Amino acid sequence: MSREGCTPNPVPLYLISQVVATEVGRHGRAIREIHIVRTGCHFYTVTTITGGGRP
């Protein structure tokens, strides 16, 4: 989970669904992509890419 211009923090495997749900709640329909990348030892980075939401 990260803010624009920040480096994503590693998230343990069991928290990925909670992080994705938080990002969907925060950005809603403005989300264009969510990237989940394994960083090692069952930790992942979750990066959210947003665009213009519906007016």
KEKE-3310 file (N, C-alpha, C; in steps of 0.2 Angstrom, whole numbers, plus 5000, padded with zeros to 4 digits):
npx = (5004:5003:5007:5005:5021:5028:5038:5032:5027:5033:5021:5014:5010:4997:4990:4987:4974:4967:4974:4971:4957:4957:4963:4954:4942:4947:4951:4941:4931:4941:4952:4964:4973:4980:4995:5003:5018:5030:5042:5050:5053:5039:5033:5026:5024:5011:5005:4995:4987:4980:4967:4957:4942:4925:4914)
npy = (4994:5011:5028:5041:5044:5038:5025:5008:4999:4983:4969:4956:4940:4936:4947:4953:4953:4962:4974:4977:4978:4990:4999:4999:5004:5017:5023:5019:5019:5025:5017:5009:4999:4986:4981:4967:4961:4949:4951:4943:4930:4928:4941:4955:4968:4980:4989:5003:5009:5023:5032:5045:5046:5042:5056)
npz = (5000:4995:4994:4982:4974:4985:4992:4991:5005:5011:5013:5022:5016:5021:5023:5011:5005:5014:5012:4999:4999:5007:4999:4988:4995:4998:4985:4976:4961:4954:4952:4942:4940:4950:4957:4962:4969:4973:4985:4993:5005:5008:5008:5001:4988:4986:4974:4969:4955:4949:4940:4932:4940:4938:4935)
capx = (5000:5008:5004:5009:5028:5031:5040:5028:5030:5031:5015:5014:5005:4990:4987:4986:4967:4965:4977:4968:4951:4958:4964:4947:4938:4950:4951:4935:4931:4947:4958:4965:4977:4983:5000:5006:5024:5033:5048:5054:5051:5032:5031:5024:5022:5005:5005:4989:4988:4973:4966:4952:4936:4918:4911)
capy = (5000:5017:5035:5043:5047:5034:5018:5004:4995:4976:4967:4949:4936:4935:4954:4956:4955:4968:4980:4978:4981:4997:5003:5000:5009:5024:5026:5017:5018:5028:5012:5007:4993:4984:4976:4963:4958:4946:4954:4938:4928:4929:4948:4957:4975:4981:4996:5005:5014:5026:5037:5049:5042:5044:5062)
capz = (5000:4995:4992:4976:4976:4990:4990:4994:5011:5011:5016:5023:5012:5024:5023:5005:5004:5018:5009:4992:5001:5009:4993:4984:4999:4997:4978:4972:4954:4951:4952:4935:4940:4956:4955:4968:4967:4978:4987:4996:5012:5009:5008:4994:4988:4983:4971:4966:4949:4948:4934:4933:4942:4935:4938)
cpx = (5005:5004:5008:5016:5031:5033:5035:5031:5028:5026:5016:5009:4998:4986:4985:4978:4964:4968:4973:4961:4951:4959:4958:4943:4941:4949:4944:4936:4937:4953:4958:4968:4979:4988:5003:5012:5027:5040:5053:5051:5043:5029:5030:5023:5016:5005:4998:4990:4980:4973:4960:4945:4930:4916:4905)
cpy = (5006:5023:5037:5046:5043:5027:5013:5000:4987:4974:4959:4946:4937:4942:4957:4958:4961:4974:4982:4981:4988:5001:5004:5005:5016:5027:5024:5016:5021:5023:5009:5000:4992:4979:4974:4960:4955:4949:4949:4936:4929:4936:4950:4965:4976:4989:4997:5010:5017:5031:5041:5045:5045:5051:5061)
cpz = (5000:4993:4986:4978:4982:4988:4994:5000:5009:5015:5016:5018:5015:5024:5017:5003:5008:5015:5003:4994:5004:5003:4989:4988:4998:4990:4974:4965:4950:4949:4945:4935:4948:4955:4962:4966:4974:4979:4990:5003:5013:5010:5001:4994:4984:4981:4967:4961:4948:4942:4936:4935:4938:4938:4942)
residu = (MET:SER:ARG:GLU:GLY:CYS:THR:PRO:ASN:PRO:VAL:PRO:LEU:TYR:LEU:ILE:SER:GLN:VAL:VAL:ALA:THR:GLU:VAL:GLY:ARG:HIS:GLY:ARG:ALA:ILE:ARG:GLU:ILE:HIS:ILE:VAL:ARG:THR:GLY:CYS:HIS:PHE:TYR:THR:VAL:THR:THR:ILE:THR:GLY:GLY:GLY:ARG:PRO)
# end
